[in-house]
Amino acid sequence: MLAVLPPVLCAVFRLAFVLVYAPEKSRRAGWRKWLECFRYGFWWGMDLNAYVFLALMVLVSIPAAFIPTYFSVSHTARVALLDVYCLALYLAFMGKMIFYYHFHDTFNQTVRLGANADKKNFADIFFHQNHGTLILLGIVPYLVLCSSLGLALTHVPKIPYLELASTSMQYALNAVVFVFAVLVFYWFRYGGTLRHRLKPEWDEVPQQVKDDEFMSKAVIDDLVALKLVFRQHVSEALQHNDAEATQIIAPLVPTEQQFDPREPWAMLRRTAHGALIKQPRHVFFLLGESHGQAPFDSFYDHLHLMAASKEFRAEPHTLALNNFMSAGMISQPSLTSLISGLYDADMELNENVDFWHGTLPLALPVQMKRLGYRTVFWYGGALTWGSLLHYLPAAGFDEYYGGPDFCPADSPRTWLGVYDHIFLGEAARKIKAEDTEKPTFHFLYTTSNHGPYLMPYEEYGFDADKVMPKIADRLRHDKKTWRRLAGIWYADQALIHFVREMREVYPDSLFIVSGDHTTGLLPFDYDIVPRDEANMRESLLTSFAMSHPELTPDMLAGNTIGGHMNILPTIMELVAPAGFEYYSLMPPLTESIDHVVTPYCWMTRDTIGDYRSGLAQQLAPAAGELPVERMTRFQAERDAWCELTGWMVRHPELLVSREAKP
């Protein structure tokens, strides 16, 4: 009877998840969709829940039948084991609720990338943004409830076990009962069948559930989702041999070439057509934490979150794209891809010891050095984050600084780093003080637009009544929500203030402003837009703008889409002399681009899609909810880019030291 409790708890947790996070259209789904979601979720959850039955039988019932003293405490032992499993269910559920709050998804491979993340930052977010204290305190009443229910179930009247006079017949009966119990275990574990190949899995989820983007996430139990995450490798590319990899990479190889396993980057060689602007003495690449595209869209104008950037974009020599794809869905893969010139593809190149000692000719700082630039990296946090202290010099940066190292010791900071305006202000002061005649490439990465949003924004100029005078009173009094919006406003103000300060001193500079990824910070429960969830472009697109006195709109070749990996070749085509050879995965923004592909998403001029969900949606901004369809494009190209990264990881002998010339 005790084995009944875990699937009931899973159903309760599933219901709570749906009621808290489901968009209105999913809540109003027909009863059949709800029924199928809970029915299939029950059987899929039995993949793990069935082990409660097995554990209680093997660890308690069988030994208790032979040990009288153990039999006398068997009820307590059963309840104790049950409580341990119920606690695991509780922690997994709370973890999923927090994970969905931040990533708008249930457990996925991003969980594995947290192994090397800043644990203090996790704790800060957990306690100050996600009610961590209440979650931990909730364990006590939860376990009391589970224990009470467990003890109650142990006292449910049971059918007495049949005792036979014949010893041999008794043993035979015991054997039959044992075999039957094992069959019952497998029947439940395989989802109501004894055929392993018919076990519940994603491919067999009822179509009406799978077609609902939210219900397709709710159908899987939390522990099962974690099991799938940790059972799978971060990338299949690392499992392939060279022959298999060569076939997968083939779509990337130009028809007139062959794939060279000794120089796999040879097929990515490009030749610059000639500088479009006078080579700037300073190139500033600003990567803003969570600086996304969504707040720029017209139906969020009254929030004025991107007021500084909008003024910057309105300048005659600033070029911007409103459809720009990040190289990673979270910070580290995005940053590492931009620096390495190679999609990180969740292989954590920055944490790979081989990439602490060498890099590839594709790397952005390596190629900027070939253009004659000194390369400097500035980060608002400590360089221990993401092992940047080891990764950056190997990637080709001449100098690299963490905010705590050069900002005043008493500088206010979050767990991630020094507040943006202080970090960027001190970086500007240091740049001006140590300026040399040698051209310099500066890569600056901020940290402040990040939970738990406890900064004193009012002290730094944010006044909700002045910045967002037209918002609803309910939003004005929802401190938790408007502080998230204040974080967006503050971070944008700090970025553009730095641009203006540097431009006054170095007016010929090339400025590039982008975000590492976007984040779901915009509220949908205050009638700002007539829907209660983000459209895909709002969840996937980051920002992009660049400025230089000689830039003109025609230089973007009429492009309306782009991505992080288009930035490197764009810099080369803007400043490199004719005939200069460089390497790039993607074409520059100075050439016509009809699609963008990353390991996670794809985009054409009218459609955006997500490889992880297999869903696609119209790309154009829309105040209302856009229809979603099942569509996957450019799959072979996506797999090839991931495979290329896998090739480099599997062949560290290809890496060259930072001093080596490509």
Buried (B, 14 or more C-beta within 10 A) or exposed (E): EBBBBBBEBBBEBBBEBBEEBBBEBBEEBEEEBBEBBBEBBBBBBBBBBBBBBBBBBEEBBEEBEEEEEEBEEBBBBBBEBBBEBBBBBBBBBBBBBBBBBBBBBBBBBBBBBEEBBBEEBBEBBBBBBBBBEEBEEEEEEBBEEBBEBBBEBBEEEEEEEEEEEEEEEEEEBBEEEEEEBEEBBBBBBBBEBEEEEEBBBEEBBBEBBBBBBBBBBBBBBBBBBBBBBEEEEBBBBBEBEEEEBBEBBEBBBEEEEEBEEEEBBBBBBBEBBEBBBEBBBBBBBBBBBBBBBBBBBEBBBEBBBBBBBBEBBEEEEBBBBBBBBBBBBBBBBBBBBBBBBBBBBBBBBBBBEBBBBBBBBBBBBBBBBBBEBBBBBBBBBBBEBBBBBBBBBBBBBBBBBBBBEBBEEEBEBBBBBBBBBBBBBBBBEBBEEEEEEEBBBBBBBBBBBBBBBEBEBEEBEBEBEEBBEEBEEEBBEBEEBBBBBBBBBBBBBBBBBBBEBBBEEBEBBBBBBBBBBBBBBBBBEBEBBEBBBBBBBBBBBBBBBBBBBBBEEEBBEEBBBBBBBBBBBBBBBBBBEEEBBBBBBBBBBBBEBEBBBBBBBBBBBEBBBBBEBBBBBBBBBBEEBBEBEEEBBBEEBBBBBBBBBBBBBBBEEBBBEBEEEB
